Amino acid sequence: MKHLAVLILGLLLIPSGVQALTFLGGDQQVIDTPIPDDVVASGGSVTVNAPVDSLTVAGGMVTVDAPVAGDVIAAGGTLIVNGDVGGKVLAAGGEIELNGNATNALITGGTVRIGENAVIERDAFISAGEVTNAGSVLRNLTVSGETFNNPGTAGNVTFEEPSEPGLLPDLVSVLFAIGFLILGLLLIRAFPDLFAAVVGQVEKSPVLLTVLGFVAIIVSAIILVIIAITIVGLPIALVAGMLFIVALMLSSLFVAYALGDAIASRAGWSPGRSWIFVLGFVILQILIFIPLLGAIVQVIAVSLGYGGLLYALRGACPFGAGGGGA
């Protein structure tokens, strides 16, 4: 579960002069020669025909026909993994087919199939409308879906149908995401200096700010409760509480921009502030929408953004640093 957190922080931690990742982008991407590196690829169609160290990919059609030494993190319309994966498979998409071996699998999509030749050495968690396991899961197979076919084998099988109301929470989540995307674009235009200051702090010390931000959120909430206990302090706590909530809501927007900026700079792109934010926002939302893992990614994003905001405000107004809870 910590891999996606490492992905976000790792992208921010890589120095600009170091080629720690290989980025590939375009309408059609085909990897025909081995890449002894971690690969991040995107495109309408992505095909991997040669071994890579690890693969993070997003595309309309993704096909992996070669071994991957580490983890595979994939999102797209159709995902087919035929090669063996040395680590985990984390995938989200419309149609997903896993025909190679892997250590663990966490998959969500419309239709998911584990092929008859696939072996999951440990656990598999699958959430989809239609799930088929024709392969072998050596430990636990947990499935959440409308239909489940299990001609294969598993050490322990758990199946549960999704609870109603079905599409309503997904629709609300998408509408909220669109609203925050628009809000972020407006804030970038209205307060470019604030965005630049917070993003600068986030990119400078992501790990430190994530820890400090998480602690600061807890401390701020405790302080607000203490202030609200007294009648005199209640109005102050209400105002400070509203500012605290706003700060938490905006925190992930700063992280989204920092993530987009990190990816664009490593790939040599200069699309402008708005498109940088859109890039990072979309990637962050994909990670957040992944079941179970999304919660951990969201906590990290909010903590990191909140920590960056506090440090930026402290730099702009040293005497106001103590009001981080607001």
N, C-alpha and C positions, 0 to 999 in steps of 0.2 A: 504493500500500500504506500510505501514511502517513495517509490520510484518516480511518480509524477511530481512530487514535491522536489525531488532532486533535479528533475528535468528543468523546472522553472528556475530554481536557484542556480543551477549549473549554467544555463544560458546567460544569466546575468553576471556570473563570476568569471567567465572566460575573458582574459585580457584581449584587447582589440588586435594586438600584434601576434597572437598565437593562433595557429590553425588547429584547434582541438577538435573541430567538427568539420565535416564536409557537407556543404549546402548545395543542393541541386534543385533547380526550379525551371518551369517551362510547361508548354502544353503537353508534350510527350517526353517522358524521361525513361531511358533504357540504360541499365547498368550492366555492361557486358564484360567488364574487367574487374578483378578483385579490388576492393578498397579496404585497406587495413586501418580503418578509422570508423568513428561513429557517424552515420549518415543521416542527414535531415533532408527529406525530399518532398516536393509537392508538384502537382500538375494534374491535367485532365486524365492522363494515363501514366502510371508508374510501373515499370517492370524491372524486377531484380533477377538477373541471370547469372550473377557472380557473387561470391561470398563477401560479406561485410561484417564489421565488428558488432554493430548494433544498428537498428533502423527505426527512425521516427518519420512517419510518412502520412500525407493527406492527399487524396485524389479521388477522382470519379471512379476510376478502375485501377486497383492495385493488385499486382500479381507478384508473389515472391516464389521463385523457382530455384533458389540457391540457399545454402546454409547461412544462418545468421548466428554468430558466436554468442552474442548477448541477448538483449531484449528486443522485442518488436512492439512498437506503439503505433497504431494505425487507425486512421479515420477516413471514411469515404463511402461511396455508394456501393461498390462491390469489392470485397477483399478476399483474395484467395492466397492462402499460405501453403505451398507445397513443400518448401524446404524445411529442414530441421532447425529448430530454434533452441539455442543453448540456455536461454533464460526464460523470461515470462513473455506471454502474448497478451497485450492489452489492446483491445480493438473495439471500435464503435462504427456501425455502418448499417446499410440496408440489407445486403446479403453478405454473409461471412462464411467462409469454408476453411477449415483447418485440417490439412491432410498430412502435415509433418509432425514430428515430435516436439514437445516443449516441456519445461519444468512445471509451470503453472499457467493457467489461462483465466483471464477475466474479460468477458466478452458481452457486449450488449448490441442489439440490432433487431431488424425485422425478422430475418431468417438466419439461423445459425446451424451449421452442420459440422460435426467432428467426423472426419472420414474414417474408413475402416482400417487404414494403415497407421492412423495417428495414435501416439501414446503420450498421455499427459502423466508425467512421472509423479506428480503430487496432487494438487487440487485444481478443480475447474469450477468457476462460478459463471453462469450464463443467464442473462436476462434478455428475452426476445419473445416475439409473437409465436414463432414456430422453432422448436429446437429438436435436433436429431443427433443422437450419439451412436455412431456406428463403430467407434474406436474403443480405446481402453483408457480409463482414468484410474490410476493405481490407488488413489486415496479417496477423497471426497468429491462427489459431483453434485453441485447445488444448482437447481434450475428454477427460474421463475418465468413462466410463460403461459400462453393460452393452450398450446398443444406441445406434447413431449413424446417423442419416439425414442426408445432405448434398446435397439437390437445389439448394442455393444455391451461392454462390461465396465463396472466401477466398483471400488471397494465399498463405498457407502453412497446411496442415492437419496437426495432430498428434492422433492418437487412441490412447488406451490403455485397456484394460479394467482395472477395479479389482482389486487383489490380494486374495486371500483372507487372513484368514478373514471378510471381510464384516462381519456384524453384531456380532461379538464386541467389537472395539475400541469401537464406538459404545455398546454396552450398558455396558461397563466405564466409559466416560467419563460416561455419564448417572448411573450408580450413584455414582461419585466426586463428581459435582456435587451430587447429593442429600445425600450424606454431609457435604459442606462447607457446604451450606445449613443443615442441622440443627446442625452445629458452630457456625456463625456465630450462629444464634438463641440457642444456649445461652450463648455467650460474651457476647452483648449483655446477657443477663439476669444473668450471674454477675459480669461486669466492666464495668459501664456507664461508669464513670469512665475506664477505659483506652480504651475505644472512642471516647468523646467527645474525649479528649486527642489520639489519633492522627488521628481524622477532622478535628479542628480544624487540625492541622498540614497535612494533605493539602489541605484546601480553601484554606488560607492561601497556600501556595506550591507549587502542583502541578508546574510546570515545573522549578523549582529542585530540588525533592525527587526528581523522577524522575531527573535527571542525577546528583545526589549519591547516591541510592539505588543506581543502577546501578554507579557507581564503588565504593561501599561494599561491594557484594556481591562484586566481584572482589577488593578488598583484603582483605576478611574471609576469603575462601577461601584466599588466598595466606598470610595469617598463620596460619591453622589448619594448613596443610601444613608451614610452617616449625616450628611448635610440635611437630607430630607426629613430626618427624624424630628428636628426642631421646627416649630411653627415659623420662626423667623427665617430659617434657612430654606424652607420649602419652595418659595418662589425662585430663589437662586438655583436650587436643585432642578427645578422644572426647566428653566432656561438653559442651564448647563447640560442637562440631560438631552434636550433637543439638539444642541450643538454636538454633543457626544455621538448621538445617533447619526447625524448628518456626516460627521467625520468617518464613522464606520462605513456608511453607505458609499462614500467617495473613495475609500482606501483602495479598493480593488481596481478602480479606474486608473490610478497612478501606476499600479503594478502592470496593468494591461499595456499602458503606453511604454513602460520600461521594457516589457517583454517584446513588444513590436519593434522598439528601437534597437534592442540587442540583435534580433534576428535580421532586421534590415541592414544594419551596419556590417554584420558578418557576411551577409550575402552581397554586399556592395551596392545596395539599392538606396535611392534617395527620393522616395515617393512624396515627401511632404508630411507635415505633422498629422494631418487628419488621417491619411492612409496608414501611417505608422500606428496610430491608435487603433484603427479598424482591424489591422492585421493582428496586433496583440490581443485585442478584445475577443476576436473570433476564436483564436487558439485557446485563450483562457476559458471561454465559455464551453468549448468542446470538452476540455478537461473537467470542468465543474459538472457538466451534465452526465459524466460517466458515473454509474451507480457506485456507492460506497467510497470510491476514490475521490469523487467530486467534493465530498464534505471536507476531506483533509486538505485538498487543494484550496478550497475557499477559505479555510481557517488560516492557512499560510499566506494567501493573498491579502486578506484583511489585516492580519498582524503586520506583515511587511509594509503595506501601504500606510497603516496607522503610525508605525514607527517612523517611516520616512516623513510623514506629515508633521509629526511632533518635532523632529530634528530640523525640518525646514522652518517651522514657526519659531523655534528657539533661535535659529540663526538670524531671522528677520526681526525678532523682538525678544532679546535675552530675558527681559524681566517678565515676559509672558510665558516662559517655558514651563513654569510650574503649573499653568492651567491646562496641561495636556489633556486632562480628562474632558475638557470642554471641546 
